Amino acid sequence: MTPPPNVVIEPTVFPKHPKLARSGDVQPFPYQGSKRALASAIIPLMGESVRVVEPFAGSAALSIAARLAGISESGVIADVNGPLMNLWQAIIDEPENLADEYEALWIEQRDDPRAFFNQVRDRFNDTHQPADLLYLLNRIVKGAVRYGRDGRMNQGADHRRLGAKPATVRARVTGASRLMQNSEVIAAPYEQVLAKVDPATDVVYMDPPYQGTSTSPDHRYIANLQREAFEDELRKLVDNGVRFIVSYDVITDDAKYGDPLDESLGLKHLHVAAGASAQATLLGRKQLSVESLYLSPALAESLDTDRLAAATLF
């Protein structure tokens, strides 16, 4: 892979955080767009002894990383995707029961995996059972969830695999459960979550959908994001002195997803090499992606100069 032509990347890269080396062992399900690969770059910017709030949680990769790194013992996992938050609640509250249900589904599929996947997907779209969603996330291609205009999941299965084995999923789910105790799980729009942030204790990490990735007939996300409204919410946070980090626009070898956030917000703009583009990988290509991180003034001012300089990779 080569860097995009308008970007020069320094030969040094962010070192892997020593406590995050095996973070995949407690990531309870695969999910496209997870920021686990960027955690080593983001965690040093969050400070210490913080309450992490993720309004676009998805797989909650940064909340998990913050617990592993020892900088957080509580937080908020939130997303507008209600069934996904129900799954997270089950992971935290009933990990063994959830693992048992996954194992039963995994065994039952073996006679006819294709037909069984379709059956479970149809049932999930009607009932939103957490175990069904866990099974589907382990079976779909690259963890890339897709929704039709009617809001129903329509992604197909990866027919080369049957999904992670029950013992593997059990270890991941129970590990995540132990780690993520003292988490508040919320199914709500991001605006409602941000309205309750405490500037004294909270650091907010936001990974909203990239512009253009939620407006096609097969949505990658369950709800769209309007940039202007999002920037208005960020302005409120800035005015209230909230510490936050936003992952937003990204550059790949042949494309740029999203325009930069409004400069008048006064955010500190950093760039990090994010590795292979998840979307390109899904399409069978290899591309380097370079992602923007935006730090709120309150967070940037709380960090020492050396830490900020180390975070700027190009």
C-alpha positions, 0 to 999 in steps of 0.5 A: 500500500502507498500513502495518498499522493497529497499526504506524507507520512512520517516513517515513525508510527504510533507504538502499540499500547502495551496493554492493548496487545490482546484487545481482540480477546475481549472484543465481543463481536466483529463490527466494520468501522471499529476503531480498535486499530486506532486505540493506541493513538487515541488513548494517550490523548484522553488523559487519566482517570476519566469517564469515557462516553461513546455516543456512536458506540458500535462495538465500543472499541475505545471504551474497551481500550480505555478499560484495558489501558487503566484510564477508565473504570466507568462510562457510557456506551450509547448508540441510536441502534437499539438492538445493538445496545440491547446486545451490549446490555446482555453482554454486560448483564448475562454473558453466560446465557448469551454465550449458551444461546449463541452456541445453540444457534451455531450448532443448529446451523450446521445442517444448512448454514445458508438457509439457517442464516436467512431464517435467523436474520428474518427472525431478528428483524422481527424480534431483535433478540440479542443472541440472534444479532450476535450470531449474525454479526459473527456470520456476515462479511467483515462484520459489515452491517447493512440496512434497507430503507425499511430499517431491516438488516439485509446483509448476507452471510460470509458463506466461507465460514460458520462464524467464530466457534462457541468457545471463542465467542464465550471467552470474548463475551465473558471477558468483555462483560467483566471489563465493562461493568459500571457501564451505562448502556443507552439507546438514544440519538447522540444529541440526547447523550451529549446533553448529559455529559459532565465536563468535570469527569467525562471525555467523549469519543465520537466516531460518527458515520463518514459523509456519504456512507449512510445515504445509499440504498443499502445503509451502512448505518441505521440512521443518517448524520447531518453534518451541520447539525453535528457541528452545532452539537460540537459547538455546544460542547466547546462552549461548555468546556467538554473534553472530546475527540472526534474521528471524522474525515478520512483519506484513502489512496483514491478518495477522501470521505468527508470535508474537514470540520468547521475551522471556527470550532477551534478544534485541534486537528491531528492525522493518524495512519489508520492502516488498511481501509475497512471499506476497501478490504470489504471490496477486495482491495488494499488501501492505506487510510489516513484518518483525522482526529479533532480534539476539543480546546478543553482537551487539547489545553489539558494535554502537554505539548510533547504528547500532542506533538507525538500524536501528529504522525505527519 
